[in-house]
Amino acid sequence: MELAADPRLSVTTHPVVGGPTVGPSLNARLGGLSDYPFTRLAALLVDVTPRSNTTPLMLSIGEPQHEPPALLAQALAAAPLADWGKYPPTIGTAPFRAAVHGWLCRRYGLPASFVDVDKGILPATGTREALFQVALLATPQRKDGRQPAVLIPNPFYAVYEGAAALAGAEPVFMPATRETGFLPDLDALSPDLLARTALMYLCTPSNPQGAVADLAYLKKAITLARAYGFVLALDECYAEIWDKAPPPGGFEAALALENDGAGQGQAGQGTANLLVFNSLSKRSSAAGLRSGFIAGDPALIQAFTRLRSYALAGNALPALAAAAALWGDDAHVEENRRLYRQKIDAAEAALKGRYGFYRPAGGFFLWLEVGDGEAATRKLWGEAGVRVLPGAYFTRSEPDGSNAGRPFIRVALVHDTETVARACETIARVLG
């Protein structure tokens, strides 16, 4: 006997073994995304084999190679064994929140009351998943009667685009080129676009260009978020890796706005509309710990806590204890910065005057203009076993087909100084 057609499916189902198999329906929004950058890189190089006398060198991924500080292992070893058998709370632990709060106050000169230690800080399993989830948090079905927009710098971290699309928003890309100081031009955003904006992602120092937003820029971004009612998500994961001066932060800018408005009857907004994301992956070379935080507007943190109670298991208690120890120590971060500066010095010695080289103000990437990023990537891999990422894999093309990232490659300065120096000399030799 034939069953009735399932109205959700396009064919009729049968109870007969061996009958037609109906595949599951999937979220069509996923199909609209480009492949993840490293998937695209693998496809680009699938038919390229480095010469047999070369030792492959991976400069494509921003995975820190410095040894993590000893206190990480010490803190993990000191954690009670029983803590591994406990489900951690979504809000983390009081010592973790206190350590993050203490670091924020030290790093950005904040009064203790500015970020609420209990209602304004959440642990994150790294920041990738938190940066993804913020789009689910912030995107309503309609904004200003239309499909919401999520504003994304271009070039961008691929997670921003995926999060926006899967949340049902329209990803809108803001050019961040050499002409705009490698940061989006906030003055170029139209009131009509801002009216339907649900979320704006900004990364400072930026990945991949290493540009730093100054205090005035951050104040303008926060002011726009409050004027148009959207969430500003500041990705500050590279904030502790800087060359000449510490980059300003979102909370620093929010405090400045508070002080600006104190005599104008506009005080009291604090961290409204603002969420800041950071992790220990770059700061402490502890990417495998998968530990970061979300901090900011208490109302948003409360909503984020509710969302995350459905969406994740949280950080293990020993990991939170280790993270608290790392956030409480600044000495290992100073040493980390010193090593990255050495690497930038080595890169400058090999590449100054070539490929638009400049010292990044923050982060540990080079953004080199080589003419054709994909061709250069294939050439470097085939002739020298040096693996980099084409700039086009960080950018979306404009309607006219132009792509601001196409001439570039991203080079991650994550290995020891000697290896970085040799790699940069190789890039100069192979690319000419």
C-alpha positions in Angstrom: 0.0 0.0 0.0 1.4 3.4 -1.0 1.7 6.1 1.7 0.3 9.6 1.2 2.8 12.1 -0.1 4.7 14.0 2.7 3.9 17.7 1.9 7.4 18.7 3.0 9.0 16.5 0.3 9.1 16.7 -3.5 8.5 12.9 -4.1 6.2 10.3 -2.7 7.6 8.0 0.0 7.1 4.2 0.0 7.3 1.6 2.7 9.0 -0.9 0.3 12.6 -1.7 1.1 14.7 -0.5 -1.8 12.3 2.2 -2.9 13.2 5.8 -3.6 15.4 7.5 -1.0 14.5 11.0 -0.1 17.5 13.2 1.0 17.1 15.6 3.9 16.3 19.2 3.4 19.2 21.5 4.3 19.5 25.2 5.1 19.8 26.8 1.7 21.6 29.8 3.1 24.7 27.5 3.7 24.9 26.9 0.0 25.1 30.6 -0.7 28.4 30.9 1.2 31.8 30.6 -0.5 34.0 27.8 0.7 36.1 28.5 3.8 39.5 30.1 2.9 41.5 27.0 3.8 39.2 24.8 1.8 39.7 27.1 -1.2 43.5 27.1 -0.6 43.6 23.3 -0.6 41.7 23.2 -3.9 44.0 25.9 -5.4 47.1 23.8 -4.6 45.8 20.3 -5.1 47.8 19.9 -8.4 51.0 21.7 -7.1 53.7 19.6 -5.5 56.7 21.4 -3.9 60.1 20.4 -5.0 61.4 17.4 -3.2 64.4 19.2 -1.7 62.2 21.8 0.1 60.8 21.6 3.6 57.3 22.9 3.5 56.7 26.0 5.6 53.1 26.9 6.6 52.6 30.7 6.7 49.0 30.5 5.8 47.4 30.0 9.2 47.6 32.4 12.1 48.4 29.7 14.6 51.0 31.0 17.1 54.1 28.8 17.4 55.5 30.4 20.6 55.5 28.1 23.6 52.6 28.9 25.9 53.7 30.3 29.3 54.5 27.7 32.0 51.7 29.0 34.2 49.2 27.5 31.8 50.4 24.0 32.5 50.8 24.8 36.2 47.2 26.0 36.5 45.8 23.0 34.7 47.9 20.6 36.9 46.7 22.4 40.1 43.0 22.0 39.2 41.2 19.4 41.2 40.7 16.2 39.2 37.0 16.2 40.2 36.5 19.5 38.3 36.9 17.5 35.0 33.7 15.7 35.9 31.5 18.7 36.4 29.4 20.6 33.9 30.7 24.2 33.9 28.1 27.0 34.2 27.4 29.1 31.1 28.5 32.3 33.0 31.8 30.7 34.0 33.3 31.2 37.4 33.7 34.3 39.6 37.6 34.0 39.5 37.5 33.9 35.7 35.3 36.9 35.4 37.4 38.8 38.0 40.6 38.0 36.1 39.1 39.3 32.8 37.7 42.3 34.6 41.1 43.1 36.2 42.8 42.8 32.8 40.3 45.1 31.1 40.8 47.7 33.8 44.6 47.5 33.6 44.8 47.5 29.9 42.3 50.2 29.1 42.4 52.4 32.3 38.8 51.7 33.2 37.2 52.4 36.5 36.1 49.2 38.2 32.5 50.0 37.8 32.5 50.6 34.1 32.3 46.9 33.1 30.0 44.9 35.4 32.1 42.0 36.6 29.1 39.8 37.2 26.6 41.0 34.5 29.0 42.2 31.8 31.4 39.3 31.2 30.9 35.8 29.7 33.4 33.1 28.9 33.7 32.0 25.3 35.1 28.8 23.8 37.6 30.8 21.9 35.9 33.7 20.0 35.0 32.0 16.7 31.8 30.5 18.0 30.9 33.7 20.0 31.5 35.9 16.9 29.2 33.5 15.0 26.5 33.5 17.7 26.3 37.2 18.1 24.6 37.4 14.7 22.0 35.0 15.9 21.5 37.2 19.0 21.4 40.5 17.2 19.4 39.8 14.0 15.6 40.3 14.2 13.4 39.1 11.4 12.9 42.6 10.1 14.7 45.9 10.8 13.1 49.1 9.6 10.5 46.9 7.9 13.1 45.2 5.7 15.6 42.4 5.7 18.3 43.3 8.4 21.8 44.1 7.3 25.0 43.0 8.9 28.0 45.3 8.1 31.3 43.5 7.6 34.7 45.0 6.8 36.1 43.8 3.4 38.6 42.0 3.8 37.0 40.0 6.6 37.2 37.0 8.9 35.0 34.4 7.1 33.0 33.7 10.3 31.4 37.2 10.0 29.9 36.4 6.6 28.7 32.9 7.6 27.1 34.2 10.7 25.3 37.0 9.0 23.9 34.8 6.2 22.8 31.9 8.4 21.1 34.4 10.8 18.9 35.5 7.8 20.6 38.9 7.4 22.1 40.5 4.3 25.9 40.6 4.6 26.9 44.1 3.5 30.6 44.6 2.9 32.4 47.8 3.8 35.6 48.4 1.7 38.7 48.6 3.8 41.4 49.4 1.3 44.7 51.3 1.4 42.8 54.4 0.4 40.6 54.1 3.6 43.6 53.3 5.9 42.6 49.6 5.7 39.5 50.3 7.9 35.9 50.8 6.6 34.9 54.4 5.9 32.1 54.9 8.4 31.2 58.3 6.8 30.4 56.4 3.6 27.5 54.4 5.2 24.2 55.8 4.2 21.4 56.6 6.7 19.1 54.2 4.7 21.6 51.3 5.2 22.2 52.1 8.8 18.5 52.2 9.5 18.2 48.5 8.7 21.5 47.5 10.2 21.3 44.9 13.0 25.0 44.3 13.6 28.3 45.8 12.7 31.5 43.7 12.9 34.8 45.6 13.3 38.2 44.0 13.9 41.0 46.1 15.4 43.9 45.5 14.9 42.4 44.3 11.6 43.0 40.8 10.1 44.7 40.7 7.7 46.0 44.2 7.3 47.0 45.0 10.9 45.4 48.4 10.9 44.4 50.0 14.2 41.2 52.0 14.8 42.0 55.1 16.8 39.8 56.4 19.7 37.9 58.9 17.4 37.1 56.1 15.0 35.8 53.8 17.7 33.7 56.6 19.3 32.1 57.2 15.9 31.2 53.5 15.5 29.7 53.4 19.0 27.7 56.6 18.4 26.3 55.1 15.1 25.3 51.9 16.9 23.4 53.9 19.5 21.8 56.3 17.0 20.5 53.6 14.7 19.9 50.8 17.3 22.3 48.1 16.3 24.9 46.0 18.0 28.6 46.8 17.6 30.7 43.7 17.8 34.4 44.6 18.3 36.8 41.7 17.5 39.9 42.7 19.5 41.7 39.3 19.4 44.9 40.9 18.2 44.8 43.8 20.7 47.8 42.6 22.7 50.1 42.1 19.6 51.2 45.6 18.7 54.3 47.2 17.3 54.7 50.8 18.6 51.7 51.6 20.8 48.9 49.7 22.4 45.7 49.9 20.3 42.8 51.7 21.8 39.8 49.5 22.7 36.0 49.7 22.5 35.6 50.2 26.3 38.2 52.9 26.2 36.2 54.7 23.6 32.9 54.1 25.4 34.4 55.6 28.6 35.6 58.6 26.6 32.1 59.1 25.2 30.8 58.9 28.8 33.2 61.6 29.9 32.4 63.7 26.8 28.7 63.6 27.7 29.1 64.2 31.4 28.6 67.9 31.1 26.0 67.7 28.4 23.4 65.5 30.1 24.4 62.5 28.0 26.1 60.4 30.6 24.9 57.0 31.7 25.2 55.0 28.5 28.3 53.1 29.6 28.7 50.0 27.4 25.3 50.3 25.7 25.1 48.6 22.3 28.7 47.4 22.6 30.1 43.9 22.8 33.9 43.2 22.9 35.4 39.8 22.0 38.9 38.7 22.9 40.7 35.4 23.6 44.0 33.9 24.8 44.8 32.4 21.4 47.1 35.2 20.3 47.8 37.0 23.6 49.1 33.9 25.3 49.8 31.6 22.4 47.1 29.3 23.8 44.9 28.6 20.8 44.3 25.0 21.9 42.8 26.1 25.3 39.9 27.5 23.3 39.3 30.2 25.9 38.1 33.8 25.4 35.4 36.2 26.6 32.5 38.4 25.5 32.0 41.6 27.5 29.9 44.7 27.4 26.3 45.8 27.5 24.7 43.9 30.5 21.4 43.6 28.6 23.1 42.0 25.6 25.2 39.8 27.9 22.0 38.6 29.6 20.5 37.7 26.3 23.8 36.1 25.1 23.8 34.0 28.3 20.3 32.7 27.5 21.3 32.0 23.9 24.4 30.2 24.9 22.6 28.1 27.5 21.0 26.4 24.5 24.0 26.4 22.1 27.1 25.2 23.9 28.5 23.3 26.9 30.9 25.9 28.1 34.6 25.9 29.1 35.7 23.1 31.5 36.4 24.4 35.0 40.1 23.6 34.9 40.4 25.5 31.6 38.6 28.5 33.2 41.1 28.3 36.1 44.0 28.3 33.6 42.5 31.2 31.7 42.1 33.2 34.9 45.8 32.7 35.6 46.7 33.9 32.1 44.5 37.0 32.2 46.1 37.8 35.5 49.6 37.8 34.2 51.1 40.5 31.8 54.8 39.6 31.8 54.4 36.7 29.4 52.5 39.0 27.0 55.3 41.5 27.0 57.7 38.7 26.0 55.3 37.6 23.3 55.2 41.1 21.8 59.0 41.3 21.8 59.3 38.1 19.8 56.7 39.3 17.3 58.6 42.6 16.9 61.7 40.6 16.1 59.8 38.8 13.4 58.5 42.0 11.9 62.1 43.4 11.9 63.3 40.3 10.0 60.4 40.7 7.5 61.2 44.4 7.0 64.8 43.6 6.3 63.9 41.2 3.6 60.8 42.9 2.1 61.1 46.7 2.7 60.4 48.5 -0.6 58.8 45.5 -2.1 55.1 44.5 -2.5 53.8 47.5 -0.7 55.4 46.3 2.6 54.6 48.2 5.7 55.0 47.4 9.4 51.5 46.4 10.7 50.5 48.5 13.7 49.0 45.4 15.3 48.7 41.6 14.7 51.3 39.4 13.1 50.3 39.3 9.4 51.9 40.8 6.4 49.5 42.0 3.6 51.6 42.0 0.5 50.6 43.3 -2.9 52.0 40.9 -5.4 49.9 41.5 -8.5 47.9 38.2 -8.5 47.5 36.6 -5.1 46.5 33.2 -6.4 49.3 32.9 -8.9 51.8 34.0 -6.3 50.5 31.4 -3.9 50.9 28.6 -6.4 54.4 29.8 -7.4 55.6 30.0 -3.8 54.2 26.6 -2.9 55.5 24.9 -6.0 59.0 26.5 -6.2 59.8 26.9 -2.5 57.2 25.0 -0.4 56.1 28.3 1.3 52.3 28.2 1.9 50.5 31.6 2.1 46.8 32.6 1.6 45.6 34.6 -1.4 44.0 37.9 -0.5 40.9 37.2 -2.6 40.0 34.5 0.0 39.4 37.3 2.5 37.3 39.5 0.3 34.1 39.7 -1.6 34.0 41.1 -5.2 32.3 44.3 -6.0 29.2 44.2 -8.4 31.5 45.2 -11.2 33.7 42.1 -10.6 36.6 43.9 -9.1 38.1 42.4 -6.0 40.3 44.6 -3.7 42.0 41.5 -2.2 43.0 39.8 -5.5 46.4 41.4 -5.8 47.4 40.5 -2.2 48.7 37.5 -0.2 48.5 37.2 3.6 51.7 35.9 5.3 51.5 34.8 9.0 54.6 35.5 11.0 54.1 32.8 13.5 57.3 30.8 13.4 60.6 31.6 15.1 62.5 34.7 13.9 65.1 32.7 11.9 62.5 30.8 10.0 60.5 34.0 9.3 63.6 35.7 8.0 64.4 32.8 5.7 60.7 32.6 4.5 60.6 36.3 3.7 63.9 36.2 1.9 62.4 33.2 -0.1 59.3 35.2 -1.0 61.4 38.1 -2.3 63.6 35.7 -4.3 60.8 33.6 -5.8 58.4 36.5 -6.6 61.2 38.7 -7.9 
